[in-house]
Amino acid sequence: MAELQTLPPAKTLEKLLIEGDLSGLNAQERIDYVLKVCESLGLNPATKPFAYIKLNGKLVLYALRDCTEQLRKIHGVSVTGMTMQTINDVYIVSAEFRDKSGRTDQATGCVPIKGLSGENLANAYMKAETKCKRRGTLSICGMGMLDETEVETIPDAEADGEKKFKRLKPITPAVTGVLQPEQPDAVPAAPAPAALPSLAITHKQHQALEGGIRELCGAQGHDYERTRAALKEKMAREIGVEHFPELNQDQLTVVNGWLNDAWRKPR
């Protein structure tokens, strides 16, 4: 892995090491830092285990699904004693975690479920379980950072971080195998074959997608639940995703394209 040729200024280095703020680093320094973190944890950086978030004026990393999945495998983390309960319209999942060394930990995942029913309620149940598993994995592996299910609850933070500090993509691996910041092109270029996974959709995007399906059904006289089920079957068959909250940004674009096609079909 490439090392920094020169260290950042002392003040910037202090903000990074003491406050965890990456905003003072330039693009190459941020890449080197992410690679160092991945190397120290045994993670594959090509799977994009981290993303940026602007939080309390600081640019920090948060863990994506690939991060926790790889950590669970590396450390042999197992989940036991999972319990579920509902308190004041909040669905709570708690579980115990054990790694291959015998160390144990506990974690909880909570989501509000007031007013939810059917598929939305089922998705909320799964989301609470996912939160619990990911928070527990990060905790038992000694990583005190947010995961993507927690970032969804911080309004616009995810978008602010990714907008100001471009996500990373690899240069052609056969040439260098090194990451570099994404640069704007004068002419739209075809996606690189080895591009990193797209960021997961936000809660707002999920709600907008649901609203788009309802609007389509209302305009064309279709049954909402049947149309929604048919769309999910198409998602599972063609892009390998069964639930809307599990879509990433690229997959959401595909699904919205399907809806746009449906609008253009004769009624």
Backbone hydrogen bonds in HBPLUS format (Angstrom, degrees):
<---DONOR---> <-ACCEPTOR-->    atom                        ^
c    i                          cat <-CA-CA->   ^        H-A-AA   ^      H-
h    n   atom  resd res      DA  || num        DHA   H-A  angle D-A-AA Bond
n    s   type  num  typ     dist DA aas  dist angle  dist       angle   num
A0012-THR N   A0009-PRO O   3.04 MM   3  5.32 115.0  2.48 103.9 119.1     1
A0013-LEU N   A0009-PRO O   2.87 MM   4  6.13 162.7  1.90 159.9 165.8     2
A0014-GLU N   A0010-ALA O   2.84 MM   4  6.03 149.5  1.93 146.3 154.5     3
A0015-LYS N   A0011-LYS O   3.08 MM   4  6.36 157.4  2.13 145.0 150.1     4
A0016-LEU N   A0012-THR O   3.01 MM   4  6.28 149.4  2.11 146.1 154.8     5
A0017-LEU N   A0013-LEU O   2.90 MM   4  6.09 175.0  1.91 156.4 157.1     6
A0018-ILE N   A0014-GLU O   2.82 MM   4  5.58 161.2  1.86 148.6 154.7     7
A0019-GLU N   A0015-LYS O   3.09 MM   4  4.94 131.7  2.33 108.7 122.6     8
A0021-ASP N   A0015-LYS O   2.96 MM   6  5.43 168.0  1.97 133.0 130.2     9
A0020-GLY N   A0016-LEU O   3.00 MM   4  4.43 125.9  2.30 106.9 117.6    10
A0022-LEU N   A0059-LEU O   2.77 MM  37  5.19 175.9  1.77 152.1 153.5    11
A0025-LEU N   A0022-LEU O   3.05 MM   3  5.63 164.8  2.07 120.5 125.4    12
A0030-ARG N   A0026-ASN O   2.94 MM   4  6.20 154.8  2.00 157.7 165.1    13
A0031-ILE N   A0027-ALA O   3.03 MM   4  6.31 155.6  2.09 148.5 155.2    14
A0032-ASP N   A0028-GLN O   2.94 MM   4  6.20 163.5  1.97 149.4 153.6    15
A0033-TYR N   A0029-GLU O   2.92 MM   4  6.10 152.1  2.00 143.5 151.3    16
A0034-VAL N   A0030-ARG O   2.94 MM   4  6.19 163.6  1.96 151.6 155.0    17
A0035-LEU N   A0031-ILE O   2.91 MM   4  6.18 162.3  1.94 155.1 160.3    18
A0036-LYS N   A0032-ASP O   2.90 MM   4  6.12 150.6  1.99 143.2 151.4    19
A0037-VAL N   A0033-TYR O   2.93 MM   4  6.26 158.5  1.98 153.0 158.5    20
A0038-CYS N   A0034-VAL O   2.93 MM   4  6.20 164.5  1.95 152.4 156.5    21
A0039-GLU N   A0035-LEU O   2.84 MM   4  6.02 158.5  1.89 147.3 153.7    22
A0040-SER N   A0036-LYS O   2.91 MM   4  6.12 158.9  1.95 150.9 156.0    23
A0041-LEU N   A0037-VAL O   3.12 MM   4  6.32 140.1  2.29 144.2 154.3    24
A0042-GLY N   A0038-CYS O   2.86 MM   4  5.85 118.0  2.26 142.0 157.9    25
A0043-LEU N   A0038-CYS O   2.83 MM   5  4.71 150.3  1.91 142.8 143.4    26
A0042-GLY N   A0039-GLU O   3.32 MM   3  5.09 146.4  2.44  93.4 102.9    27
A0047-THR N   A0044-ASN O   3.22 MM   3  5.94 166.6  2.24 120.1 123.9    28
A0048-LYS N   A0045-PRO O   3.10 MM   3  5.39 163.4  2.13 115.0 117.7    29
A0064-LEU N   A0049-PRO O   2.81 MM  15  5.20 171.1  1.81 150.3 147.6    30
A0051-ALA N   A0062-TYR O   3.10 MM  11  5.61 149.5  2.19 149.8 158.6    31
A0062-TYR N   A0051-ALA O   2.91 MM  11  5.61 147.5  2.01 155.5 162.6    32
A0053-ILE N   A0060-VAL O   2.90 MM   7  5.54 140.7  2.06 157.5 164.6    33
A0060-VAL N   A0053-ILE O   3.00 MM   7  5.54 169.9  2.01 159.4 159.8    34
A0055-LEU N   A0058-LYS O   2.78 MM   3  5.26 160.3  1.81 161.8 158.6    35
A0058-LYS N   A0055-LEU O   2.95 MM   3  5.26 163.2  1.97 114.2 119.6    36
A0063-ALA N   A0146-LEU O   2.86 MM  83  6.24 163.0  1.89 157.2 153.6    37
A0148-GLU N   A0063-ALA O   2.94 MM  85  6.09 130.1  2.20 171.2 172.9    38
A0067-CYS N   A0064-LEU O   2.99 MM   3  5.43 132.5  2.22 109.0 121.6    39
A0068-THR N   A0064-LEU O   3.44 MM   4  6.94 156.8  2.50 155.6 159.5    40
A0069-GLU N   A0065-ARG O   2.95 MM   4  6.14 163.0  1.98 159.6 165.1    41
A0070-GLN N   A0066-ASP O   3.08 MM   4  6.03 160.5  2.12 138.4 143.5    42
A0071-LEU N   A0067-CYS O   2.96 MM   4  6.16 160.8  2.00 150.4 156.5    43
A0072-ARG N   A0068-THR O   2.92 MM   4  6.02 155.8  1.98 144.4 150.4    44
A0073-LYS N   A0069-GLU O   3.24 MM   4  6.48 150.2  2.33 140.6 147.8    45
A0074-ILE N   A0070-GLN O   2.86 MM   4  6.09 167.2  1.88 156.9 160.6    46
A0075-HIS N   A0071-LEU O   2.97 MM   4  5.99 168.4  1.98 153.3 155.6    47
A0077-VAL N   A0072-ARG O   2.93 MM   5  4.81 152.4  2.01 136.4 143.9    48
A0076-GLY N   A0073-LYS O   3.38 MM   3  5.10 155.0  2.45  94.9 102.1    49
A0100-LYS N   A0075-HIS O   3.02 MM  25  6.12 168.1  2.04 158.5 158.3    50
A0078-SER N   A0098-ARG O   2.79 MM  20  5.36 161.9  1.82 154.1 159.1    51
A0098-ARG N   A0078-SER O   3.01 MM  20  5.36 154.7  2.07 148.8 155.2    52
A0080-THR N   A0096-GLU O   2.80 MM  16  5.16 171.7  1.80 151.9 154.8    53
A0096-GLU N   A0080-THR O   2.81 MM  16  5.16 168.3  1.82 169.4 165.5    54
A0083-THR N   A0094-SER O   2.78 MM  11  5.29 158.2  1.82 151.2 158.3    55
A0094-SER N   A0083-THR O   2.92 MM  11  5.29 161.6  1.96 149.7 155.9    56
A0085-GLN N   A0092-ILE O   2.94 MM   7  5.29 148.0  2.05 147.6 156.4    57
A0092-ILE N   A0085-GLN O   2.74 MM   7  5.29 172.4  1.74 174.8 175.5    58
A0087-ILE N   A0090-VAL O   2.90 MM   3  5.23 157.9  1.95 150.4 150.5    59
A0090-VAL N   A0087-ILE O   2.96 MM   3  5.23 140.5  2.12 108.2 120.3    60
A0113-ILE N   A0089-ASP O   2.90 MM  24  5.58 173.5  1.90 154.2 154.8    61
A0091-TYR N   A0111-VAL O   2.88 MM  20  5.48 153.8  1.95 171.7 163.0    62
A0111-VAL N   A0091-TYR O   3.07 MM  20  5.48 152.3  2.15 146.8 155.5    63
A0093-VAL N   A0109-GLY O   2.87 MM  16  5.20 166.1  1.89 156.0 160.8    64
A0109-GLY N   A0093-VAL O   2.79 MM  16  5.20 156.5  1.85 151.5 159.6    65
A0095-ALA N   A0107-ALA O   3.09 MM  12  5.79 153.3  2.16 160.1 164.5    66
A0107-ALA N   A0095-ALA O   3.16 MM  12  5.79 153.0  2.24 157.3 162.1    67
A0097-PHE N   A0105-ASP O   2.78 MM   8  5.08 163.2  1.81 146.4 147.0    68
A0105-ASP N   A0097-PHE O   2.89 MM   8  5.08 139.1  2.05 140.3 145.5    69
A0099-ASP N   A0103-ARG O   3.01 MM   4  5.61 154.0  2.08 152.3 160.6    70
A0102-GLY N   A0099-ASP O   2.96 MM   3  5.49 162.9  1.99 118.2 123.9    71
A0116-LEU N   A0113-ILE O   3.11 MM   3  5.44 167.0  2.12 131.9 132.2    72
A0121-LEU N   A0117-SER O   3.40 MM   4  4.70 155.5  2.46  98.6 102.0    73
A0122-ALA N   A0118-GLY O   3.03 MM   4  6.36 157.7  2.09 149.7 156.6    74
A0123-ASN N   A0119-GLU O   2.84 MM   4  6.08 157.4  1.89 151.8 157.6    75
A0124-ALA N   A0120-ASN O   3.04 MM   4  6.24 148.9  2.14 138.6 146.9    76
A0125-TYR N   A0121-LEU O   3.00 MM   4  6.34 153.3  2.07 149.7 156.4    77
A0126-MET N   A0122-ALA O   3.08 MM   4  6.41 161.9  2.11 150.8 154.9    78
A0127-LYS N   A0123-ASN O   2.84 MM   4  6.04 150.9  1.92 145.8 154.7    79
A0128-ALA N   A0124-ALA O   3.01 MM   4  6.23 154.1  2.08 148.8 154.2    80
A0129-GLU N   A0125-TYR O   3.18 MM   4  6.51 157.3  2.23 147.1 152.8    81
A0130-THR N   A0126-MET O   2.90 MM   4  6.15 157.6  1.95 148.8 155.3    82
A0131-LYS N   A0127-LYS O   2.86 MM   4  6.08 160.9  1.89 150.2 155.3    83
A0132-CYS N   A0128-ALA O   3.02 MM   4  6.21 163.0  2.05 146.9 151.1    84
A0133-LYS N   A0129-GLU O   3.00 MM   4  6.26 166.6  2.02 153.2 156.0    85
A0134-ARG N   A0130-THR O   2.95 MM   4  6.11 169.4  1.96 157.5 160.3    86
A0135-ARG N   A0131-LYS O   2.90 MM   4  5.95 166.6  1.92 154.6 158.9    87
A0136-GLY N   A0132-CYS O   2.93 MM   4  5.96 158.2  1.97 147.2 154.0    88
A0137-THR N   A0133-LYS O   2.92 MM   4  6.06 151.5  2.00 142.7 150.6    89
A0138-LEU N   A0134-ARG O   3.02 MM   4  6.22 168.4  2.03 151.1 153.4    90
A0139-SER N   A0135-ARG O   3.01 MM   4  6.11 156.5  2.06 143.9 150.9    91
A0140-ILE N   A0136-GLY O   2.99 MM   4  6.12 170.2  2.00 152.4 154.3    92
A0141-CYS N   A0137-THR O   3.08 MM   4  6.11 138.6  2.26 142.3 153.1    93
A0143-MET N   A0138-LEU O   2.80 MM   5  5.04 166.4  1.82 161.9 157.1    94
A0142-GLY N   A0139-SER O   3.04 MM   3  5.18 160.3  2.08 107.5 111.7    95
A0150-GLU N   A0147-ASP O   2.98 MM   3  5.58 140.9  2.14 116.0 126.4    96
A0151-VAL N   A0147-ASP O   3.17 MM   4  6.48 150.1  2.26 146.9 155.9    97
A0152-GLU N   A0148-GLU O   3.35 MM   4  6.47 143.6  2.49 138.6 144.8    98
A0153-THR N   A0150-GLU O   3.09 MM   3  5.66 153.2  2.17 112.5 119.8    99
A0154-ILE N   A0151-VAL O   2.93 MM   3  5.36 167.2  1.95 119.1 122.7   100
A0157-ALA N   A0154-ILE O   3.29 MM   3  5.76 159.7  2.34 123.1 128.8   101
A0160-ASP N   A0156-ASP O   2.97 MM   4  6.07 160.4  2.01 151.1 156.6   102
A0161-GLY N   A0157-ALA O   3.10 MM   4  6.29 163.1  2.13 152.2 155.5   103
A0162-GLU N   A0158-GLU O   3.14 MM   4  6.36 171.2  2.15 154.7 156.8   104
A0163-LYS N   A0159-ALA O   2.86 MM   4  5.81 148.4  1.96 146.8 155.7   105
A0164-LYS N   A0160-ASP O   3.20 MM   4  6.24 164.9  2.23 145.9 148.8   106
A0165-PHE N   A0161-GLY O   3.03 MM   4  5.92 158.6  2.08 145.9 152.8   107
A0169-LYS N   A0180-GLN O   3.43 MM  11  6.08 177.9  2.43 163.1 163.7   108
A0180-GLN N   A0169-LYS O   3.22 MM  11  6.08 172.1  2.22 157.9 158.7   109
A0171-ILE N   A0178-VAL O   3.17 MM   7  5.99 172.0  2.18 154.1 156.3   110
A0175-VAL N   A0172-THR O   2.92 MM   3  5.64 153.6  1.99 122.7 130.3   111
A0176-THR N   A0172-THR O   3.32 MM   4  6.64 159.7  2.37 159.6 162.1   112
A0195-ALA N   A0192-ALA O   3.12 MM   3  5.24 156.2  2.17 122.1 118.8   113
A0249-GLN N   A0199-LEU O   2.82 MM  50  5.72 141.5  1.96 151.8 161.0   114
A0201-ILE N   A0247-LEU O   3.08 MM  46  6.08 167.0  2.10 150.1 147.0   115
A0206-HIS N   A0202-THR O   3.00 MM   4  6.32 152.3  2.08 147.1 155.0   116
A0207-GLN N   A0203-HIS O   2.94 MM   4  6.24 161.3  1.97 152.4 156.8   117
A0208-ALA N   A0204-LYS O   2.92 MM   4  6.15 151.0  2.01 144.0 152.4   118
A0209-LEU N   A0205-GLN O   2.94 MM   4  6.15 149.7  2.04 143.7 151.4   119
A0210-GLU N   A0206-HIS O   3.02 MM   4  6.36 161.1  2.06 152.2 156.7   120
A0211-GLY N   A0207-GLN O   2.91 MM   4  6.15 155.7  1.97 144.8 152.0   121
A0212-GLY N   A0208-ALA O   2.90 MM   4  6.13 146.6  2.01 142.4 151.3   122
A0213-ILE N   A0209-LEU O   3.07 MM   4  6.42 151.0  2.16 149.3 156.3   123
A0214-ARG N   A0210-GLU O   3.06 MM   4  6.39 160.0  2.10 150.3 155.5   124
A0215-GLU N   A0211-GLY O   2.93 MM   4  6.13 159.2  1.97 148.7 154.5   125
A0216-LEU N   A0212-GLY O   2.99 MM   4  6.16 157.9  2.04 143.6 149.4   126
A0217-CYS N   A0213-ILE O   2.97 MM   4  6.20 163.9  2.00 151.3 155.6   127
A0218-GLY N   A0214-ARG O   2.86 MM   4  6.04 158.1  1.90 150.5 156.8   128
A0219-ALA N   A0215-GLU O   2.98 MM   4  6.14 153.8  2.05 146.3 152.9   129
A0220-GLN N   A0216-LEU O   2.99 MM   4  6.12 150.2  2.08 148.8 156.5   130
A0221-GLY N   A0217-CYS O   2.77 MM   4  5.43 117.2  2.17 141.5 151.8   131
A0222-HIS N   A0217-CYS O   3.02 MM   5  4.55 137.5  2.20 124.4 132.0   132
A0227-THR N   A0223-ASP O   2.95 MM   4  6.05 159.3  2.00 152.3 158.7   133
A0228-ARG N   A0224-TYR O   2.83 MM   4  5.98 159.3  1.87 153.2 159.6   134
A0229-ALA N   A0225-GLU O   2.92 MM   4  6.07 157.8  1.97 145.2 151.1   135
A0230-ALA N   A0226-ARG O   2.95 MM   4  6.12 155.7  2.01 144.0 150.7   136
A0231-LEU N   A0227-THR O   2.96 MM   4  6.18 151.3  2.04 145.2 152.9   137
A0232-LYS N   A0228-ARG O   3.02 MM   4  6.29 154.4  2.09 147.0 153.7   138
A0233-GLU N   A0229-ALA O   2.98 MM   4  6.23 150.4  2.06 145.7 153.8   139
A0234-LYS N   A0230-ALA O   3.05 MM   4  6.29 152.4  2.13 142.4 149.6   140
A0235-MET N   A0231-LEU O   2.90 MM   4  6.20 151.8  1.98 145.4 153.6   141
A0236-ALA N   A0232-LYS O   2.93 MM   4  6.15 163.3  1.95 149.3 152.8   142
A0237-ARG N   A0233-GLU O   2.98 MM   4  6.14 152.4  2.06 143.0 150.8   143
A0238-GLU N   A0234-LYS O   2.89 MM   4  5.93 158.8  1.93 151.4 156.4   144
A0239-ILE N   A0235-MET O   2.82 MM   4  5.34 158.1  1.87 141.7 148.6   145
A0240-GLY N   A0235-MET O   2.99 MM   5  6.23 112.3  2.46 150.2 154.5   146
A0246-GLU N   A0243-HIS O   3.06 MM   3  5.59 149.9  2.15 115.3 124.4   147
A0247-LEU N   A0244-PHE O   3.04 MM   3  5.56 171.0  2.05 122.4 125.0   148
A0252-LEU N   A0248-ASN O   2.88 MM   4  6.10 150.5  1.97 153.5 162.6   149
A0253-THR N   A0249-GLN O   3.14 MM   4  6.42 150.1  2.23 143.9 150.8   150
A0254-VAL N   A0250-ASP O   3.24 MM   4  6.64 149.4  2.34 141.3 148.9   151
A0255-VAL N   A0251-GLN O   2.98 MM   4  6.32 161.4  2.02 152.2 156.5   152
A0256-ASN N   A0252-LEU O   2.85 MM   4  6.07 164.1  1.88 154.4 158.7   153
A0257-GLY N   A0253-THR O   2.99 MM   4  6.15 141.3  2.15 137.0 147.6   154
A0257-GLY N   A0254-VAL O   3.09 MM   3  5.02 120.5  2.46  91.8 107.3   155
A0258-TRP N   A0254-VAL O   3.05 MM   4  6.49 144.5  2.18 144.7 154.1   156
A0258-TRP N   A0255-VAL O   3.06 MM   3  5.08 119.0  2.45  94.2 109.1   157
A0259-LEU N   A0255-VAL O   3.08 MM   4  6.50 154.4  2.15 148.3 154.9   158
A0260-ASN N   A0256-ASN O   2.91 MM   4  6.19 155.5  1.97 146.3 153.1   159
A0261-ASP N   A0257-GLY O   2.94 MM   4  6.19 152.3  2.02 145.4 152.8   160
A0262-ALA N   A0258-TRP O   2.96 MM   4  6.28 149.3  2.06 144.5 153.1   161
A0263-TRP N   A0259-LEU O   3.02 MM   4  6.40 143.9  2.16 146.2 155.5   162
A0264-ARG N   A0260-ASN O   3.25 MM   4  6.58 142.8  2.40 140.6 149.7   163
A0264-ARG N   A0261-ASP O   3.08 MM   3  5.19 124.9  2.40  95.8 109.9   164
A0265-LYS N   A0262-ALA O   3.32 MM   3  5.28 147.9  2.43  96.2 105.1   165
